[in-house]
Amino acid sequence: MKRINFVLYSITLALLLLLPLFSSNGDVEAARVHINDVSQGTREGTLTLNGFEKGQDGGGPASCDGSFHDNDEMIVALPAKFFEKGKRCNKNIVIEGNGHTVSARVVDECGKGCGDDIVDGSKAVWVGLSVQEKDRGELAITWHDA
């Protein structure tokens, strides 16, 4: 009798553990995709508007090449934690927000007041994400290395 109860318990437990694999529930699938994305380096963050031209709010020249850049370039500045002392210089990241996706090149490290979740983007990044000029400032995004 104890053996039968143990077998029934084991089968029930196995079925409960396997049930999500056979579920057609979209929420379960969405959760799986989100978990996979995070494990592959996707990060949640906030896109902010930055000026990369001389005399704009971006400050001095870009850290990666010592130059100012045109705001029509798809470029970003990352916080020190992700800039990694220049290891990401001139590498692209993929940014998703506002229902759109763009690729932008890392050219700078954002300043000391920049939180770990901030991505400073040029005007071109905002245009690529189809954000109207009046709505530019902060936008919830996800991003990962290209």
Buried (B, 14 or more C-beta within 10 A) or exposed (E): EEEEEEEEEEEEEEEEEEEEEEEEEEEBEEEEEEEEBEEEEBBEBBBBBBBBBEEEEBBEBBBBEEEBBEBEBBBBBBBEEBBEEEEBBEEBBBBBBBEEBBEBBBBBBBBEEBEEBBBBBBBBBBBBBEBEEEEBEEBEBBBBBE
